Amino acid sequence: MRRDQLWISGAALAGILLTTTVTAQTPAPSPPPPQVEPRARPGRHPHMIAASRDLERAEKQLEKAVHHYDGHRAKAVELVKEAEKELQEGLKWAEAHPEAFQHPAKKP
């Protein structure tokens, strides 16, 4: 075999190895994120969203509590869940009624 043929064969082999290596290392596409209920954009109703986050934290803490406090802990969890639902309903209402949040025009 001549040198130029050997060089071409070596370059072809290197190209095949490189392609195989790159293809083998390409990660599989990730699955789509789970569908969650859309929330209001953070800048629109920051206090309602912050309250919602705080209620989620409170619910987790109440569920971690070991003692049942004569049923008061369970009642508190129930009330927190009810409050979370109310906040979500309020945010849905706000999205459906953006005109209620428009600032009045300034008078000259």
C-alpha positions in Angstrom: 0.0 0.0 0.0 1.3 3.4 -0.8 1.7 6.2 1.7 -1.1 8.4 0.3 -3.5 5.4 0.3 -2.5 4.6 3.9 -3.0 8.2 5.0 -6.5 8.3 3.4 -7.4 5.0 5.0 -6.2 6.2 8.4 -8.1 9.5 8.0 -11.3 7.6 7.1 -10.9 5.3 10.0 -10.3 8.3 12.4 -13.4 9.9 11.0 -15.5 6.8 11.5 -14.2 6.4 15.1 -14.8 10.1 15.9 -18.4 9.9 14.5 -19.1 6.8 16.4 -17.7 8.3 19.7 -19.7 11.5 19.3 -22.9 9.7 18.4 -22.5 7.3 21.4 -22.0 10.2 23.8 -25.0 12.2 22.7 -27.5 12.1 25.6 -31.0 10.9 24.9 -33.6 13.7 24.7 -35.0 14.5 28.1 -38.7 13.8 28.7 -41.0 16.9 28.7 -41.6 18.5 32.1 -44.7 17.4 33.9 -47.8 19.4 33.3 -48.6 21.6 36.2 -51.3 24.2 36.7 -50.0 27.5 35.3 -49.4 30.2 37.8 -49.6 33.9 37.4 -46.5 35.6 36.3 -44.3 36.5 39.3 -44.3 40.3 38.7 -48.1 40.6 38.5 -49.4 39.6 41.9 -46.3 39.2 44.0 -48.0 39.2 47.4 -50.6 36.6 46.4 -47.8 34.4 45.0 -45.6 34.9 48.1 -48.6 34.0 50.3 -49.2 30.8 48.3 -45.5 29.8 48.7 -45.7 30.4 52.4 -48.9 28.3 52.7 -47.2 25.5 50.8 -44.3 25.7 53.3 -46.7 25.8 56.3 -48.5 22.7 55.0 -45.2 20.8 54.7 -44.2 21.8 58.2 -47.6 20.8 59.7 -47.4 17.4 57.9 -43.9 16.8 59.4 -45.1 17.5 62.9 -45.1 14.3 65.0 -47.8 15.1 67.6 -51.4 15.4 66.6 -52.2 18.2 69.2 -55.6 16.7 69.9 -56.7 17.2 66.3 -55.7 20.8 66.0 -52.8 20.0 63.6 -55.1 18.1 61.2 -57.6 21.0 61.3 -54.7 23.5 60.6 -53.6 21.4 57.6 -57.2 21.4 56.3 -57.5 25.2 56.7 -54.1 25.7 55.0 -55.3 23.6 52.0 -58.5 25.6 51.9 -56.5 28.9 51.9 -54.3 27.6 49.1 -57.4 26.9 47.0 -58.7 30.3 47.7 -55.5 32.0 46.6 -55.4 29.9 43.4 -59.0 30.9 42.7 -58.1 34.6 43.4 -55.2 34.4 40.9 -57.4 32.8 38.3 -59.9 35.6 38.8 -57.2 38.2 38.5 -56.0 36.6 35.2 -59.6 36.7 33.9 -60.1 40.4 35.0 -56.9 42.3 34.2 -58.9 45.5 33.9 -59.4 45.4 37.7 -55.7 45.9 38.1 -55.1 48.8 35.8 -53.8 52.0 37.3 -56.1 55.0 36.8 -54.8 57.7 34.4 -53.1 60.6 36.2 -54.9 63.9 36.0 -52.9 66.8 34.7 
